[in-house]
């Protein structure tokens, strides 16, 4: 084990941990805005209760996401300084816009939304949560544009004197075809997570608190969340299909690694289950669906999908001697876990809707257990999706331009990386406990009482101190 291995583990752990918060923040920001819009248009108190209830869960998650996200950018300078020098001119541009525009937009208007209850006009207050949601989604796009450059470098040139990549076409970076499809795919996955949380919390209250005066609100929440999950599941499949075709075009090795496809096939079969040799160099047993991989990869049932061995030989000729094959078991199984966990969440959403057909009240404890597992399933799907995306690109840190081993900081020792890795892991573990306890505590508390009117006295409203609305 050397500093490179530990630096990769540290970035992997902190990235996956941070991304546990990101999809929930992206999805809940929009869903809370929709709930508040429903209250604004109808005046139905039920929607106001749900807005404040899920809004509180959104704010807890947002705060934790900000804290963990800061660490990500520090690591570029700490452990990956050579990478930062090489690609900083390009990578820094979308990240700077994300911080200066998108993040400031969402953080400013979240503050107005938190403290603006009963102070701002209703329309201005509603606009605040929508502005925050737009900022959150813009933030996601700029970050994904930066990541997409690592998958498919565009809009740059290599300076022969400095050896650095220099930005030549910023619109090309923002309109990278990988970014254009990764963004809606990520959004769909985020709504899958947020909808699942809404279902899980609502279903728990419906089954455990059947006689509550707010049962109607919880029943609506479970139906609302279930439909969000189903629509998001369809969107994930649709965008994932397009993403697979683009991936086959720009990163054929990643597609081959996702399927454990060692030899070029035309037509190519989709692997339901493949068992390879211990060294990952050949296929031992496989259960396949004919023609499906060709369609997923090329749009043609008889299309050609290049295999791992042929691509390895091609890359060795093109880039020089060395292994250009990712860890096949990781890419193969992470891809299947991504798909499987996402489909499982959609299946549970269907069961929840079926259990409430024609006004029925669900009572099954098995359904309750499945519902409580719902938020975890799409979170796992998102995490395995990013593991597949990043591990499938290896050994490149910028595909075709820079190997991962060449991007690590040469001045950072193994001891230093181990120290920061251990510290971050312990801190993140502590934050995870705090996050889960806070979410469970406020989820169990249920929707707030919104019937009380704000006190009226002779004190000028402008002189009243700001108060947290929850």
N, C-alpha and C positions, 0 to 999 in steps of 0.2 A: 504494500500500500504506500502511495506517495501523495504529495500535496494535490496533484491533479484529481486523483480518485476522491479524496475527501472534499475538495472544492465542488466536484460534481454532485456528491451526495448532499452537501450543504445546500446547494442551489436547488436541487430536486426536492428536498424536504421542505425548505421554506416556500418554494413556489407552490407545491401541492397544498401545503397548509394555508397559504394566503388565498388560494383559489377556492377553498371551502367557503369563504365569505363572499367572494366576488359574484358568483351567479345568483345567490340569494339577494344581494343588494341590487343587482341589475333588474331582476324580475320583480321583486317586491316594490321597488320605487314606482314602477309603472302600474302595478296592480293596486297599490294604495291610492295612487292618483285616480285610477278608474273608480274605486269605491267612493272617494270623496266627490268625484264628478257626479256619481249617481245620487249622493246625498244632496248636492247642490241643485240638481235638476228636479228631484222629487220631494225633497224635504223630509223623506222617511228617516226617522231616528235610527232605524236598524243599520243603515249604511254609515251613519256617523259613528255609531259604536264600533263597527267593524273597521272603519278608517283609523280610529284612535288605537284600537286593539292591535291590529297588524302593523300600524305605523310605529308603535312602540318596539315591536320585534324587529322591524326594519332598522330603527335607529341603533339598537343594541348591536346588530350585525354590522352596520355601517361603521360604527366607532371601532370595532375590532378589526375590520378590514383595512381601515386607514393605518392603524398601528402596525399591522403585519406587512402592509405594502411598502412602507418606507424602507424596510430592510432590503427589499429586492434591488433597489437602485444603488444602495451602498455597496452591494456585492460586486457590481461591475467594476468599481474602482479598487475594491479590496482584493478579490480573488481572481478577477478577469481583466487585469489592466491592459494586457497585450491585445485582447479582443476589443477593449474600449478604444485603444489607440487606433486600431485598424478600421473600425466601423463607426466611431463616435460621430463623425461628420454627418452620417446618414441616420444612425439610430437615435442620436440626440434630438433631431428636429421634431419628429412626431411626439417624442416624450416631453419635450419642452412645451409644445402646444397643448398636450394633455394636461400638464400641470398648470400652465398659465391661463388657459381658457376653460377647458372642460371641468377640471377639479375645482377651480375657483367658482365656476358657475354652480356646480352642485353643492359645494359646501356653503356658499353664501345663501342660496335659496333654501337649503335645509335649515339653516339658522332662522331665516324669516318664517319658515313653516312651523318650526318648533315653538317660537315665542310669539307667533302672530295670531294664535287663536284668540278670538274676541277682541283683537286689537286692529288687525287689518280688515278691510272690507272683504266680504266672502269671496268675491271674484279674484281679488288680488292674492288672497291666501291660497285659493285653488291654483292660481297661476304659479305660485311659489313651488308647490310640490311637482307640478308638471315641468317647471324649469329645472328643478333638481333632477328629475327623472331623465330629462333630455341631456343634462350634463353628465349623468352617470353613463348613459349609452354612448355619448360622444367620447368620453374617456376610454371606454372599451374599444372603440374603433381605432383611435390613435395608437393604443398599445398593441392592438392586433396588427396594425399596419407595420409597426416596428418589428414585431415577431415574424410577419410574413416575409419581410426582407431576408430574414435568416433562412426561410424555406425556399424562396425564389428571388434571388437578388436582381433588382431592376433599378434603372435610373441612376447609375453610378459609373465611375471609371476608376481604374487603379493608377495612382500617381507613381510613375516609375522611379522617381527620386526618393520619395518618402516611403513607398510601399503601402500607403494608406488608400482606403476606398474613399472617394470624394463624390459628394452629391452633385449630379448634373441635371436631374429632372425630378423635382419634388412631387409634382402631380403624378408621375409614373409610380412613385413609391406609395402614394395614397390610393391609387387605383390599381395596384397590384392585383392580378386576378385571384391570387390566393387570399388576399385580405377581403376582397369583395364577396367571397363565398364563406370564408371563415367567420366573418362578422354575423351574418344572419344565422349561421349554424350555432354559434356561441350564444346568441340571443335566445334561440329556440331552447337550447339546453338550460339557460338561465330561467326561462319561464317554466320549464319542467320542474326545476328545483323549487321555485317560489310557489307554484301551484300546489305542489306536493305538501309543502309546509302548511298552506292554508287548509288543505284537506285534512291533514293529520290532526291539527289543533281543533278544527271544527268538529271532526268526527268524534274525537275524545269527549268533547262536551256534549254532543248529541247523545252518545251512548251512556256516559257516566252521569249526566245531569239532565235526565229526561223531563223532570218537572220544573226546570228552570224557566223563568219568564223570558229568557233570551234564547230559548230553543229555536225559535223561528230564525233568528240571526245566524245561529250556528248551522242550521240546515241549509240556509242560503249559501253560507261560506263553503260547505262541503260540495255543493253542486257547482258553485262558481269555480272553486279550485279544481274540481274534477274535469270540467270542460276546458279549463286552461291547460291542464295536463294533456288531455287528448289532442287538442289543437297543436300544442307544442310538440307532442310525439310525432304527429304527422309532418310538422315543419322540420323536425330533426331528421326524419327519414328522407324527406325531399331534398333538403340542403346537403345532407350527407352523401346522397347519390351524386349530386353535382360535384361535391368536394372530392369524391373518389376518382372521378374522371380527370379533374384538374391535377390531382396528386399523381395519377398514372402518367400524365404528360410531363410534369416538372420534376417529380421525384419517383421514377419507376422502381427504384430499389425499395422504397418504403411500401409500395403496394405489394411487391413480391414478398417482402418480409412479413406483411400483415397476413398473407395467405400461406406462408411457408412453401411458396412456389419456387422450386429449385431449378427447374428446366423451363425454357420458353414453350408456351403452349398456344395453339390456335386451332380451334377454340379452347378457352381455358375454363376449367371447372372451379366452382367456389368450394372451399374446404370447410365443411361443417366441423370436422375433427381430423387433425393431422398429428401423428406421432413421428418425430424425427430421431435421427441418431444422436448419441450423447454429445458429439462435437458439433451438432447442428449443420452438418454438411449435406445430408441427404434425407429423403423421406423413407420411413419404414412402413407406416400404415396411414391410410387416409380414407375418410368418408366424404364424398364430394357430390355437388349438384352440377350436372353438366351445363355448359354455356353461361352460367350465371356470372362468373368472374369476368368473362369477356364483356358482358353487357355492363357490369358495374364499372369496369375500368375504361372501356372505350365507347360504350353506347351501341356496340354491334355484337350480337350473340356469337359471331364468328371472328371477332377481333383478336389480335395478337397481344398477349401479355408476356413481357420478358421475365425470365426467371433469374433467381439469385446468382447462380453460377455464371450465366452469360453476362450479366451486368457487372459482376466482380471482375471478370476478364476485361470487359470494356473499360471500366474505370481504372484498372491497373495500367492499361495502355495509355489512357488519356491523362491520368494524374500522376502516374509513377507507381512503383512497387508499394505494396501495403494492402491491408484488409479494409475494404469499404462496405463491409456487411455489418448491419446492426445486430444486436443480440436477438436472435430469431424467437426464442420462447417468450421474451418480454413483449415484442411487437405483436406476435401472434395472439397471445392470450389477453393482452391489454385491449386489443381491438374487439375481441369477443366479449370481454367483460363490459366494455363500453356499451355495446349493442344490447347485451343481455339485461343489464341493470336498467337501462332506459326503457326497454320494452316491458319489463316487470312493473315499473311504475305506472305505465299506461294501462296495463291489465288490471291493476288494483283500482285505478280510477274508474274503469268500466264497472267493476264490482260495486264500488261505492254508489255510483249512479243507479245501478240495478237495484240495490238494496233500498233506495228511496223512491222507487217508482210508485206512482199513484198515491203519493202521500204517506207511504209506509215509513216507519221509524226503524232504522237498523238496530239490532240487538246482539248480533253475533260477536262473541269475544274474539273469534278468529279473525273476523273482519277488522275489529279494533286493532289487533296486533299487526295485521297487514298494513292498516292505515298508518299506524305509528312508525312502521318501517319505511313508509313512502319517502320522506325527505332524505333518508340515507341513500336510497337506491339511485336517484339521479345525481346526488353528490358523488357517489362512487363512479357513476357513468362519466361524469365530467372529468373526474380525476384521472381515470384510466384513459380517457380520450386525450388528455394533455400528455400523459406518460407516453402514449403511442406516438403522438405528434413529435415530441422532442426526442425520444429514444429512436424513433424510426429515421430521424435525420442523421444520426451518428454514422460515421465518426466526424461529421462536419458540424462546426458551430455556425458557419455560414456556408450553405450548400454550394460546393464546387469552388469555393474561394478560400476558405480557412478551416483547417482541421481543429477540432476541439483541443487537442493537446498543445496547439500553438497559441491558444488564446489565454491560457492561465498565467497568472502573475508569477514571474520568475523570481521576484524578491521575497515572496511569502513562503515561509517554511512550513513543513508538515505540522510542527507543534503549534504554530500560530493558527493555521486553518482548523486544526482539531479543537483548539481552545474556543474559537468563535463558533464552531459547529456545535460543540457541547453547550455553550452558553445560550445560543439561539434556540436549541432544541428544548432546553429546560424552561426557558421563558415562554416559548410557544405552548409547551405542555400546560404551564400554569394558566396562560390565557385561554386555552381550550376548556379547562375546568370552569373558569369564570364565565365564559361564553355560554356553555351548556347550562350551568346553574341559573344564570340570568334568564335565558330563554325559557327554561322549564318553569321557573318561578312565575314569570309574567304570563306565560301561556296558560298555566293552571288558574291564575287569578280571574281569567275571563274578561269579557267586555266591560268597559267602565260604565258607570252611571252618568249619563249626559243630561239628565232631566233637571239638574240644579242650574239655576240661573246665576250669572256672576253677580257678586254683591254690588249694591248701589248705595253710595253714600255721597257725601259732599266733596270727597277728595277728587281733585282734578285727575283725569285719566293719564295725562302726561306725567304726573308726579308719582304714579304707582310704579313700584319696581317691576322689572321684567320677571316673569314667573314661568317656570317650565310647565308646559301645558298638560303634562301627563302625571 
